[in-house]
Amino acid sequence: MKTATLVFLLAISCQHSFAQSTAEPTNEKVYDHYVGAQVSALLVHLFNSSANSIGTGNPYLITYSMNNKKTGWGLRAGVGCNFVNTSGATANNTTATNNNDAELRLGVEKVFDITSKWNVGTGIDVVFNYINDYSANNYQSPNEVNSTTTTTMATNYGGGIFGKINYHLSKKILIGTECSYYYVVGKNNQAVNTVQYYTGNPPVYTQTKSNPNYSRGNISLPIVLYLFYRF
């Protein structure tokens, strides 16, 4: 009887220990995710409908970041675009513009909580930009036709450092700004085609091409505002 009782107690003890060791871990959140959009231009036009666009040097309209809640380390990305298609006409002149530009950045960052409302971050980014622009200008009179088209294609890439600061409007909504310095290199391919025609003369066709390499440093000042949603 004593032996049976001892075996029973050992079985209960082993079952209890096994249940504890195989218990599922708590579902603790490891990362914070942030999606942001530029709201600077929107705020300017809300308060001043006649305001002109202000150049910020920051083309990234949408941003995303993922940060470890404990360490603050994370990844971030940003995308921007500029698609413009315009045309105009006067008595003797017509113009057309078609711009297709895109920007992309990927980076690593470290975020620090200063207080429960404020945090700052810094890190490095790699950037890639693509430009494909076209413009046409046509002038026509009874004795003259003058047409000029310009095509510009460019790609550049590089990288640099950045810093940012955010303020918590609520638990899930933040507003912030950032600054950066990026150094980029690339090649600019441009072709200018001109056609001139005068009454009584044959048309004259001219084409000029250039493809210089270039490098430059881009500074983005902390004057752009982002609105973020955390999840």
N, C-alpha and C positions, 0 to 999 in steps of 0.2 A: 504493500500500500504506500509506504514511504517513497519507494522508488518511482511508482506511478505519479505520485504527487510532485516529486522533483522534476520528472520529465515534462509534466504539464506546465509547471512554472517556467522551465527553461524555454519551452516552445512559445509561450506567451511573450517572454522577454525578447526572443529572437524576432518574432513577428513585429513587435513594437519598434525594435531597432531598424528592421528592414523598411518598415513604413516611413520612418523618419528619413532614412538615407535616400529613398526613391521619391520623396515629396518634390513636386515641381517647384522651381525657384519662383520668386515673386516677379511679376511682369513690370519691372522698373524701366522707365524711359531712359535711354542712353543718350540720344541726340535731340537737339532742338533744330528745327527747320525754319528758315526765314525766306519769304518771297516778298520782294520789294519792287516798287515802281516809282519813277520820277514824278513828282507832283509840283515842281517849281513853276513851270510854265502855266499850269492850271491855276495855281494860287495867284500868280501875277495877273492873269486875265480876269479872275474872279473879282479882284479889287480894282482893276484898271483895264477896262475893255479896249482902250486905245493904246495899250502898251505894246512896244515892239519886242520881239524875241531877244533874249539876252544870251549871248554865247557863254557857255559854262566850261567848254573844253572837255565835258564828260558826255560821250555819246551813248552810254549804256542805259537804255530806258528800263530794262527789266533785269533784276538781279536775283540770285538764289544762293543761299549758304546753308551749310549743315555743320553744326558744332557739337562737340562732345560736352555734355553738361558738367562733367567734373573737371576736365583739363582745359576746356576752352579752345582746343585745337579743332580745325575744321577745314573744309573745302568750300570754295565759292566760285560762281560763274556769273557772267553778265553778257547780255546781247543788246545790240542796238541796230537800227536800220534807218535809212533815209531814202524813201521812194517818192520822187517828185516828178510829175508829168504836167507841164504847163505849155500853153500856146497863146499867141496874141497876133493881132493884125491891125494894120493901119491902111491908109489909102494905097501906099506903094510898098509896104513892108510886112512880112510875116516872120514870126519867130516861133521856135519850138524848143523845149528842153525836156530831157528825160534822164533823170539821175537815179541810179540804183546802187546804193552804198550799204555795206553791212560791216558790223564790228563784233568781235567775239573776244572774251577774256576768260581765263581759267587761273585759279590761284589757290594758295595755301595761306591760312590766317590763324592768328591767335587772339582770342577775345578775353578781356579782363573785366570783371564786374567791379566798378568803383563803389557804387551804392546799389540799393534795391531798384533804383530808377535809371541809373546811368551805367553804360558800359562803353569801353573803347576797344579798338582792335587794330592790328597791324599785320603785314605780311607781304608776300610777293605775288605778282601776276605774270603770266605770259599772255600776249595779245596778238590778234590777227585781224587785219582790216582789208576789205575788198572794195574797189571803186570801179564803177562802170557808168560813165557819164557821156551824154550825147547832146549836142545843141546844133541848131540850124538857124541861119539868118538869110532870108531871101528878099532881095530888093528888085523891083521891076518898074520900069517907066517905059514910055513909048519908044525911047531910043536906047535903053540900056537894061540888061539883066545881070545881076550880080548875086551869086549864091555861094554861101560859105557854110560848111559843116565841120564840126569839131568832135572827135571821138577820143575819149580818155579812158584808159584802163590801167589800173594799178593794184598791186598787192604789196602789203608791208607787214612785217612781223617784228616782235621784240618782247620787251618785258620791263619790269620795274617794281618799285615799292609803293605802298599805299598806307594810309591811316584813316580811321573812321571813328565816329562817336555817335551813339544812339541814346534816345530817351524813351522810356516806357510810358506811353499814354495810358495803357492798361496792361493786363496780363498778356494779352495776345497782340496788341497793336503798339508799334513803335514808330518813331520818326527820327531821322538821322541825316548826317551828311558825311562826305568823305573827300579826301584829297589824294593825289597820286602824281608820280613822275614816271613816265614811260619813255624808253628810248627805242625807236623803231628804225628799221632799214627796209628798203624795197626798190622797186623799179617802176618808173612812170612811162607808159607807152601812149603817145599822143599822135594823132594824125589830123591834119587840117587840109581839107579839100576845097578849092575855090574854082568857080566857073564864072567867067566874065564874057559878056556878049554885047557888042555894040552893032547897031544897024549898019549893014553893009560890010561887016567884017566877020571873019570866022570866029567861033568861040575859042577862048583861051582857058585851058585847064591847068591848074597848078596844085601840086600836092606836096605837103611838107610833113615829114615824119621825124619824131624824136623819141628816144627811149633812155633817158638818163637814169643812173642810179642815184639814190638820195638817202640821207639819214637825218633824223631830227629828234629832238627831245620835246615831248608833250607834257605840259603841266596842267593838271586839273585842280582848280582852286576849290575850297570847301564852301561853295555857294549854291550847290545843287541840293535839293531836299528829296529824300526818299521816304515813302510810307511803306512800312513792313507789316506783314502778318506772320505771326509765329504759330507753329503747330507741331 
